């Protein structure tokens, strides 16, 4: 069953949002970000965040040229949503 939800996060003193779709595999859970504006997308390594079985959220293919501040804001918002909803995927 597909799950879709919204997250909200701050970047450069502006409130942004993203639509998140969820895909589960036996190895990890994948969160795909949608509805991001072009400027934000250019600061990210892509639109895929992975959740390892150990509970670590991370952007796939992240490196030093991407905005750590933006990635952290999005991951914190996603983590807050997951904790608030106590959802099992």
VENGIKA-V140955 format. One line per field, one symbol per residue. ss: DSSP state (@ for helix, = for strand, . for the rest). psi: psi as a letter, one per 40 degrees, with the letter a starting at -180 (. if undefined). burial: # if it has 16 or more other ideal C-beta (glycine too) atoms within 10 Angstrom, else .. A space follows every 10 residues. Layout:
ss: ???
psi: ???
burial: ???
This chain:
ss: ..======== =..======= ====...=== ====...@@@ @@.....=== ==....===. .......@@@ @@@@@@@@@@ @@@@@....
psi: hihhiiiiih hffihiiihh ihhhiddihh hhhifiiddd deeieaehhi hideehhihh fiaeeihddd dddddddddd ddddefhh.
burial: ......#.#. #....#.#.# .#......## #.#..#...# ...##.#.#. #.....#.#. .....##..# #.###.##.. ##.......
